[in-house]
């Protein structure tokens, strides 16, 4: 019943340039902006109607909010670059990924995560447009308890500076 797709894809891909040791990105503070577009239902109208009004309103607000552009700051460290990209770090035992293409300015990957409602397949492509800027796209196809849905999105990032300041170096 959880909006898995939104909670799943957005945090994973907004890690931006921290995707591979080969990617030639500046370390330090990055500002990342992402936007997500969802197609398909996570819950049926019947299921929503059975929820208490407060729970229904919370789910609907969460789904609308998830489709608005989001900007956050992250600290990209050498360790994060060495560790590489993982589609779902919290569920690494349930996910497999494959690097399709990798250069100092591009990484393209595919992944599959096993869920109770079926496999979620993902594709991401991230391009550095310099050591201090990046853009990317991602797509995910999955199934909710009411059927298939598709999530697509775009991300962009810009390097702010070498000092991460108050942004934690251990956050991922």
C-alpha atoms as an extended CHARMM CRD file, in Angstrom:
* protein
*
       172  EXT
         1         1  UNK       CA              0.0000000000        0.0000000000        0.0000000000  PROA      1               0.0000000000
         2         2  UNK       CA              3.0030000000        2.3080000000        0.2120000000  PROA      2               0.0000000000
         3         3  UNK       CA              3.8820000000        4.5040000000       -2.7570000000  PROA      3               0.0000000000
         4         4  UNK       CA              7.0050000000        2.4210000000       -3.3260000000  PROA      4               0.0000000000
         5         5  UNK       CA              7.9270000000        3.9170000000       -6.6420000000  PROA      5               0.0000000000
         6         6  UNK       CA              8.2930000000        7.4810000000       -5.4050000000  PROA      6               0.0000000000
         7         7  UNK       CA             10.0970000000        6.5480000000       -2.2280000000  PROA      7               0.0000000000
         8         8  UNK       CA             12.2280000000        4.1450000000       -4.2040000000  PROA      8               0.0000000000
         9         9  UNK       CA             13.4610000000        6.0140000000       -7.2590000000  PROA      9               0.0000000000
        10        10  UNK       CA             13.7890000000        9.6230000000       -6.2170000000  PROA      10              0.0000000000
        11        11  UNK       CA             16.2700000000        9.2450000000       -3.3560000000  PROA      11              0.0000000000
        12        12  UNK       CA             18.2680000000        6.7320000000       -5.3090000000  PROA      12              0.0000000000
        13        13  UNK       CA             18.9190000000        8.7860000000       -8.3570000000  PROA      13              0.0000000000
        14        14  UNK       CA             19.2530000000       12.1560000000       -6.7870000000  PROA      14              0.0000000000
        15        15  UNK       CA             22.6150000000       11.0820000000       -5.4820000000  PROA      15              0.0000000000
        16        16  UNK       CA             23.6590000000       12.5260000000       -8.8270000000  PROA      16              0.0000000000
        17        17  UNK       CA             27.3220000000       12.3920000000       -9.6760000000  PROA      17              0.0000000000
        18        18  UNK       CA             28.1660000000        9.8500000000       -6.9810000000  PROA      18              0.0000000000
        19        19  UNK       CA             27.5510000000        7.0380000000       -9.3870000000  PROA      19              0.0000000000
        20        20  UNK       CA             30.8840000000        5.5130000000      -10.2890000000  PROA      20              0.0000000000
        21        21  UNK       CA             34.5650000000        5.6900000000       -9.5290000000  PROA      21              0.0000000000
        22        22  UNK       CA             35.2660000000        6.4770000000      -13.1840000000  PROA      22              0.0000000000
        23        23  UNK       CA             33.0010000000        9.5300000000      -13.2820000000  PROA      23              0.0000000000
        24        24  UNK       CA             35.1390000000       12.6960000000      -13.2860000000  PROA      24              0.0000000000
        25        25  UNK       CA             33.0890000000       14.8700000000      -10.9170000000  PROA      25              0.0000000000
        26        26  UNK       CA             34.2690000000       17.4510000000       -8.4030000000  PROA      26              0.0000000000
        27        27  UNK       CA             33.9670000000       16.3710000000       -4.8040000000  PROA      27              0.0000000000
        28        28  UNK       CA             32.2820000000       18.6250000000       -2.2820000000  PROA      28              0.0000000000
        29        29  UNK       CA             28.8510000000       20.2150000000       -2.0290000000  PROA      29              0.0000000000
        30        30  UNK       CA             26.3790000000       19.5960000000       -4.8660000000  PROA      30              0.0000000000
        31        31  UNK       CA             22.8730000000       20.9510000000       -5.3670000000  PROA      31              0.0000000000
        32        32  UNK       CA             20.6020000000       18.4140000000       -7.0240000000  PROA      32              0.0000000000
        33        33  UNK       CA             17.1790000000       19.0650000000       -8.5690000000  PROA      33              0.0000000000
        34        34  UNK       CA             14.8910000000       16.2410000000       -9.6300000000  PROA      34              0.0000000000
        35        35  UNK       CA             11.4420000000       15.9660000000      -11.1170000000  PROA      35              0.0000000000
        36        36  UNK       CA              9.3360000000       12.8200000000      -11.3610000000  PROA      36              0.0000000000
        37        37  UNK       CA              6.3300000000       11.9500000000      -13.4910000000  PROA      37              0.0000000000
        38        38  UNK       CA              4.1560000000        8.9580000000      -12.5900000000  PROA      38              0.0000000000
        39        39  UNK       CA              1.7240000000        7.0250000000      -14.7460000000  PROA      39              0.0000000000
        40        40  UNK       CA             -0.5680000000        4.3250000000      -13.4180000000  PROA      40              0.0000000000
        41        41  UNK       CA             -2.2060000000        3.8390000000      -10.0600000000  PROA      41              0.0000000000
        42        42  UNK       CA             -0.5580000000        2.7000000000       -6.8610000000  PROA      42              0.0000000000
        43        43  UNK       CA             -3.9290000000        2.3020000000       -5.1440000000  PROA      43              0.0000000000
        44        44  UNK       CA             -7.3330000000        1.7610000000       -6.6940000000  PROA      44              0.0000000000
        45        45  UNK       CA            -10.1410000000        4.2960000000       -6.1650000000  PROA      45              0.0000000000
        46        46  UNK       CA            -11.9220000000        1.5910000000       -4.1470000000  PROA      46              0.0000000000
        47        47  UNK       CA             -8.9260000000        1.1730000000       -1.8540000000  PROA      47              0.0000000000
        48        48  UNK       CA             -8.6050000000        4.9170000000       -1.3850000000  PROA      48              0.0000000000
        49        49  UNK       CA            -12.3240000000        5.1410000000       -0.5580000000  PROA      49              0.0000000000
        50        50  UNK       CA            -11.8760000000        2.6050000000        2.2490000000  PROA      50              0.0000000000
        51        51  UNK       CA             -9.1670000000        4.6420000000        3.9490000000  PROA      51              0.0000000000
        52        52  UNK       CA             -9.9730000000        7.0660000000        6.7530000000  PROA      52              0.0000000000
        53        53  UNK       CA            -10.2060000000       10.6210000000        5.3260000000  PROA      53              0.0000000000
        54        54  UNK       CA             -6.9850000000       11.7370000000        7.0120000000  PROA      54              0.0000000000
        55        55  UNK       CA             -4.9770000000        8.7780000000        5.6420000000  PROA      55              0.0000000000
        56        56  UNK       CA             -6.4240000000        9.2660000000        2.1640000000  PROA      56              0.0000000000
        57        57  UNK       CA             -5.5820000000       12.9760000000        2.1930000000  PROA      57              0.0000000000
        58        58  UNK       CA             -2.0480000000       12.1970000000        3.3610000000  PROA      58              0.0000000000
        59        59  UNK       CA             -1.4770000000        9.6670000000        0.5600000000  PROA      59              0.0000000000
        60        60  UNK       CA             -2.9080000000       11.9840000000       -2.1000000000  PROA      60              0.0000000000
        61        61  UNK       CA             -0.7930000000       14.9120000000       -0.8630000000  PROA      61              0.0000000000
        62        62  UNK       CA              2.2990000000       12.7150000000       -0.8100000000  PROA      62              0.0000000000
        63        63  UNK       CA              1.7180000000       11.5960000000       -4.3980000000  PROA      63              0.0000000000
        64        64  UNK       CA              1.2100000000       15.1780000000       -5.6110000000  PROA      64              0.0000000000
        65        65  UNK       CA              4.2500000000       16.4000000000       -3.7040000000  PROA      65              0.0000000000
        66        66  UNK       CA              6.4040000000       13.6310000000       -5.1450000000  PROA      66              0.0000000000
        67        67  UNK       CA              5.7070000000       14.9100000000       -8.6600000000  PROA      67              0.0000000000
        68        68  UNK       CA              6.8560000000       18.4600000000       -7.8940000000  PROA      68              0.0000000000
        69        69  UNK       CA             10.5040000000       19.4010000000       -8.5380000000  PROA      69              0.0000000000
        70        70  UNK       CA             12.6730000000       18.8130000000       -5.4720000000  PROA      70              0.0000000000
        71        71  UNK       CA             16.0520000000       20.3640000000       -4.7280000000  PROA      71              0.0000000000
        72        72  UNK       CA             18.4500000000       19.2040000000       -2.0590000000  PROA      72              0.0000000000
        73        73  UNK       CA             22.1330000000       19.4310000000       -1.2810000000  PROA      73              0.0000000000
        74        74  UNK       CA             24.4670000000       16.5070000000       -0.8810000000  PROA      74              0.0000000000
        75        75  UNK       CA             28.1160000000       16.0410000000       -0.0440000000  PROA      75              0.0000000000
        76        76  UNK       CA             29.9920000000       14.0440000000       -2.6680000000  PROA      76              0.0000000000
        77        77  UNK       CA             33.1430000000       12.5020000000       -1.2040000000  PROA      77              0.0000000000
        78        78  UNK       CA             35.9450000000       10.4530000000       -2.7390000000  PROA      78              0.0000000000
        79        79  UNK       CA             34.5560000000        7.4670000000       -0.8190000000  PROA      79              0.0000000000
        80        80  UNK       CA             31.1420000000        7.8750000000       -2.4480000000  PROA      80              0.0000000000
        81        81  UNK       CA             32.7720000000        8.0080000000       -5.8700000000  PROA      81              0.0000000000
        82        82  UNK       CA             34.8090000000        4.8640000000       -5.1180000000  PROA      82              0.0000000000
        83        83  UNK       CA             31.8070000000        3.0000000000       -3.7310000000  PROA      83              0.0000000000
        84        84  UNK       CA             29.8120000000        3.5660000000       -6.8760000000  PROA      84              0.0000000000
        85        85  UNK       CA             26.1150000000        3.7030000000       -7.5460000000  PROA      85              0.0000000000
        86        86  UNK       CA             23.4920000000        1.2980000000       -6.2310000000  PROA      86              0.0000000000
        87        87  UNK       CA             19.8430000000        1.5710000000       -7.2270000000  PROA      87              0.0000000000
        88        88  UNK       CA             18.4890000000        0.7880000000       -3.7730000000  PROA      88              0.0000000000
        89        89  UNK       CA             21.0200000000        0.8540000000       -0.9820000000  PROA      89              0.0000000000
        90        90  UNK       CA             18.5020000000       -0.1040000000        1.7080000000  PROA      90              0.0000000000
        91        91  UNK       CA             17.4770000000       -3.2460000000       -0.1930000000  PROA      91              0.0000000000
        92        92  UNK       CA             20.7430000000       -4.2680000000       -1.8350000000  PROA      92              0.0000000000
        93        93  UNK       CA             19.9750000000       -7.9480000000       -1.1510000000  PROA      93              0.0000000000
        94        94  UNK       CA             16.8620000000       -7.6350000000       -3.3540000000  PROA      94              0.0000000000
        95        95  UNK       CA             18.3730000000       -5.6020000000       -6.2130000000  PROA      95              0.0000000000
        96        96  UNK       CA             20.8080000000       -6.3220000000       -8.9970000000  PROA      96              0.0000000000
        97        97  UNK       CA             22.3210000000       -3.6970000000      -11.2460000000  PROA      97              0.0000000000
        98        98  UNK       CA             24.3340000000       -3.7060000000      -14.4290000000  PROA      98              0.0000000000
        99        99  UNK       CA             26.4870000000       -0.9210000000      -15.8440000000  PROA      99              0.0000000000
       100       100  UNK       CA             25.6060000000       -0.6560000000      -19.5330000000  PROA      100             0.0000000000
       101       101  UNK       CA             28.0750000000        2.1010000000      -20.4260000000  PROA      101             0.0000000000
       102       102  UNK       CA             30.6390000000        4.0060000000      -18.3890000000  PROA      102             0.0000000000
       103       103  UNK       CA             33.1110000000        6.7610000000      -19.2400000000  PROA      103             0.0000000000
       104       104  UNK       CA             34.5080000000        9.7340000000      -17.3620000000  PROA      104             0.0000000000
       105       105  UNK       CA             31.4620000000       11.7930000000      -18.4190000000  PROA      105             0.0000000000
       106       106  UNK       CA             28.6570000000        9.2200000000      -18.7690000000  PROA      106             0.0000000000
       107       107  UNK       CA             27.2200000000        6.3130000000      -16.8850000000  PROA      107             0.0000000000
       108       108  UNK       CA             24.2410000000        4.2810000000      -17.9940000000  PROA      108             0.0000000000
       109       109  UNK       CA             22.8410000000        1.4910000000      -15.8840000000  PROA      109             0.0000000000
       110       110  UNK       CA             19.9630000000       -0.9160000000      -15.5950000000  PROA      110             0.0000000000
       111       111  UNK       CA             18.6480000000       -2.6590000000      -12.5300000000  PROA      111             0.0000000000
       112       112  UNK       CA             16.0170000000       -4.9840000000      -11.2040000000  PROA      112             0.0000000000
       113       113  UNK       CA             14.6450000000       -5.0020000000       -7.6650000000  PROA      113             0.0000000000
       114       114  UNK       CA             12.3880000000       -7.7690000000       -6.4400000000  PROA      114             0.0000000000
       115       115  UNK       CA              9.2560000000       -6.5880000000       -4.6340000000  PROA      115             0.0000000000
       116       116  UNK       CA              6.1930000000       -8.3410000000       -3.2510000000  PROA      116             0.0000000000
       117       117  UNK       CA              4.1080000000       -7.0950000000       -6.1810000000  PROA      117             0.0000000000
       118       118  UNK       CA              6.6660000000       -8.1130000000       -8.8310000000  PROA      118             0.0000000000
       119       119  UNK       CA              9.9900000000       -6.9730000000      -10.1970000000  PROA      119             0.0000000000
       120       120  UNK       CA             10.7540000000       -3.2820000000      -10.6290000000  PROA      120             0.0000000000
       121       121  UNK       CA             13.0130000000       -2.5920000000      -13.6000000000  PROA      121             0.0000000000
       122       122  UNK       CA             15.0020000000        0.6130000000      -13.8050000000  PROA      122             0.0000000000
       123       123  UNK       CA             17.1710000000        2.4590000000      -16.2780000000  PROA      123             0.0000000000
       124       124  UNK       CA             19.2670000000        5.5540000000      -15.5820000000  PROA      124             0.0000000000
       125       125  UNK       CA             21.6010000000        7.6610000000      -17.6970000000  PROA      125             0.0000000000
       126       126  UNK       CA             23.7410000000       10.3710000000      -16.1270000000  PROA      126             0.0000000000
       127       127  UNK       CA             26.0060000000       12.7190000000      -18.0500000000  PROA      127             0.0000000000
       128       128  UNK       CA             28.5610000000       15.1510000000      -16.6910000000  PROA      128             0.0000000000
       129       129  UNK       CA             28.6140000000       18.3610000000      -18.7020000000  PROA      129             0.0000000000
       130       130  UNK       CA             31.8200000000       19.3520000000      -16.9430000000  PROA      130             0.0000000000
       131       131  UNK       CA             33.3250000000       18.4260000000      -13.5880000000  PROA      131             0.0000000000
       132       132  UNK       CA             30.8050000000       20.7720000000      -11.9730000000  PROA      132             0.0000000000
       133       133  UNK       CA             27.4860000000       20.0440000000      -13.7430000000  PROA      133             0.0000000000
       134       134  UNK       CA             25.4530000000       16.9890000000      -14.5840000000  PROA      134             0.0000000000
       135       135  UNK       CA             22.1310000000       15.9690000000      -16.0820000000  PROA      135             0.0000000000
       136       136  UNK       CA             20.3290000000       12.6820000000      -16.1400000000  PROA      136             0.0000000000
       137       137  UNK       CA             17.1770000000       10.7370000000      -16.8250000000  PROA      137             0.0000000000
       138       138  UNK       CA             15.6540000000        7.6970000000      -15.1960000000  PROA      138             0.0000000000
       139       139  UNK       CA             12.7540000000        5.3440000000      -15.8150000000  PROA      139             0.0000000000
       140       140  UNK       CA             11.1800000000        2.6520000000      -13.6870000000  PROA      140             0.0000000000
       141       141  UNK       CA              8.4780000000        0.1290000000      -14.5070000000  PROA      141             0.0000000000
       142       142  UNK       CA              6.8590000000       -1.6600000000      -11.6230000000  PROA      142             0.0000000000
       143       143  UNK       CA              3.6110000000       -3.1220000000      -10.3790000000  PROA      143             0.0000000000
       144       144  UNK       CA              1.5160000000       -1.9350000000       -7.4940000000  PROA      144             0.0000000000
       145       145  UNK       CA             -1.2100000000       -4.0000000000       -5.9410000000  PROA      145             0.0000000000
       146       146  UNK       CA             -3.6220000000       -2.6080000000       -8.5670000000  PROA      146             0.0000000000
       147       147  UNK       CA             -1.4770000000       -2.9690000000      -11.6620000000  PROA      147             0.0000000000
       148       148  UNK       CA              1.4940000000       -1.6370000000      -13.6070000000  PROA      148             0.0000000000
       149       149  UNK       CA              2.8750000000        1.8550000000      -13.3170000000  PROA      149             0.0000000000
       150       150  UNK       CA              5.7060000000        3.8090000000      -14.8760000000  PROA      150             0.0000000000
       151       151  UNK       CA              7.8730000000        6.4980000000      -13.3500000000  PROA      151             0.0000000000
       152       152  UNK       CA             10.1850000000        8.7300000000      -15.3340000000  PROA      152             0.0000000000
       153       153  UNK       CA             12.2350000000       11.6530000000      -14.2480000000  PROA      153             0.0000000000
       154       154  UNK       CA             15.0190000000       14.0790000000      -14.8430000000  PROA      154             0.0000000000
       155       155  UNK       CA             17.8020000000       15.2270000000      -12.5770000000  PROA      155             0.0000000000
       156       156  UNK       CA             20.3150000000       18.0010000000      -12.7870000000  PROA      156             0.0000000000
       157       157  UNK       CA             23.0970000000       18.9610000000      -10.4780000000  PROA      157             0.0000000000
       158       158  UNK       CA             25.6060000000       21.6940000000       -9.9990000000  PROA      158             0.0000000000
       159       159  UNK       CA             28.7040000000       21.8100000000       -7.8680000000  PROA      159             0.0000000000
       160       160  UNK       CA             28.5480000000       24.4880000000       -5.1740000000  PROA      160             0.0000000000
       161       161  UNK       CA             32.0560000000       24.2020000000       -3.7470000000  PROA      161             0.0000000000
       162       162  UNK       CA             34.6680000000       21.9680000000       -2.1560000000  PROA      162             0.0000000000
       163       163  UNK       CA             33.4490000000       22.5660000000        1.4110000000  PROA      163             0.0000000000
       164       164  UNK       CA             30.3210000000       20.6040000000        2.3490000000  PROA      164             0.0000000000
       165       165  UNK       CA             29.7220000000       22.7570000000        5.4190000000  PROA      165             0.0000000000
       166       166  UNK       CA             26.7720000000       21.4980000000        7.4730000000  PROA      166             0.0000000000
       167       167  UNK       CA             25.7720000000       18.9120000000        4.8550000000  PROA      167             0.0000000000
       168       168  UNK       CA             26.8450000000       15.5450000000        6.2340000000  PROA      168             0.0000000000
       169       169  UNK       CA             29.6420000000       13.6920000000        4.4910000000  PROA      169             0.0000000000
       170       170  UNK       CA             28.1960000000       10.3730000000        5.6380000000  PROA      170             0.0000000000
       171       171  UNK       CA             24.7070000000       10.8350000000        4.2080000000  PROA      171             0.0000000000
       172       172  UNK       CA             23.8830000000        8.9130000000        1.0940000000  PROA      172             0.0000000000
